[in-house]
Amino acid sequence: MGLDVIREFDPWGDPWCTCPKKYSLNPYTGCSHRCVYCYITSYIPRAFECRPKASLVARVKRDLAKIERNRLISMSNSSDPYPPLEKKLGLTRQCLEIFLERGIPFQIITKSDLVIRDLQILSEARCVVSFTITTLSEKIRRKLEPGAPPSERRLRALEELKDAGVPTTVRLDPVIPLLNESEVDKIVEAAVGAGASHITSSTFKPRPDSWKRFAQAFPKIAEEIRELYFGFGIKHQNAWYLPEEERRRLLEAVQRACARRGVTFSACRENIRFEAPSCDGSHLIR
């Protein structure tokens, strides 16, 4: 019998993905953060309308009987596991309680400080929590990630988790030329200062839908970098990439910032390798 809601992690069979073998679980369909750079609008109907998966807990329990017990479960790769709906429904929390009870390792990827609600579970579990932080500017954040909590709240939550002994990482993702590239050093400094032990980064990889949203939110920058993507860049896995030398320039700036502060660094689906124990920070799980 196949799996239902816990699935093999497979980013469209991308040969540039360096993630370790793991599972993926999205308690919700769609995401209310409405990030302009988000790729889920290319394959999820009503992508920015967050809704719970029906009978999720029962389906998770059925799937857990079929999977490899010690393989990582990543939450979430298509929608944040802590949308505003989670305050009322608690679906993510119920999953975490099951994972803790069964000793299953898991990773949380979020932009929400609501994760602090589950601090007691996380402090006892085999887990790592990763916050996405793309900017320290609230002015930029309101346009870039209009439905997500401010970065300052994410950093405070990261610090609380670290103080409770929960391993934490930061995704500086995406780095966008002329928009947030000048913030890279300050973001890494803030992340490490709050307790992050690993940084994962990648560049903006627009698809037609996300490029349209980006150009509407940041028209001047979009016009300046359009040729970089669509004139000199490359198309890979239905997304447009910056030229390799430009991607390398941006990512090496993040790497240098990490090296100065003594934390590990990796890139995500860039076909540019950086030495790290894992690309996603899962090596930090106890």
Salt bridges, closest charged atoms under 4 A:
ASP4 OD2 - ARG59 NE 2.74
GLU8 OE1 - ARG71 NH1 2.56
ASP14 OD1 - HIS236 NE2 2.82
GLU49 OE1 - ARG46 NE 2.97
GLU68 OE2 - ARG71 NH2 2.78
ASP80 OD2 - HIS33 NE2 2.94
GLU86 OE2 - ARG117 NH2 2.62
GLU97 OE2 - ARG93 NE 3.50
ASP113 OD2 - ARG153 NE 2.96
ASP118 OD1 - ARG93 NH1 2.48
ASP118 OD1 - ARG117 NE 2.95
GLU138 OE2 - ARG141 NH2 2.40
GLU138 OE2 - ARG142 NH1 3.98
GLU145 OE1 - ARG154 NH2 2.70
GLU152 OE2 - ARG156 NH1 3.09
ASP173 OD2 - ARG171 NH2 2.83
GLU181 OE1 - ARG249 NH2 3.10
ASP185 OD1 - ARG260 NH2 2.47
ASP185 OD2 - ARG261 NH2 3.02
GLU223 OE1 - ARG226 NE 3.68
GLU244 OE2 - ARG248 NH2 2.99
GLU246 OE2 - ARG249 NH2 2.73
GLU252 OE2 - ARG248 NH1 3.96
GLU270 OE2 - LYS205 NZ 2.89
GLU270 OE1 - ARG247 NE 2.87
ASP280 OD2 - LYS22 NZ 2.82
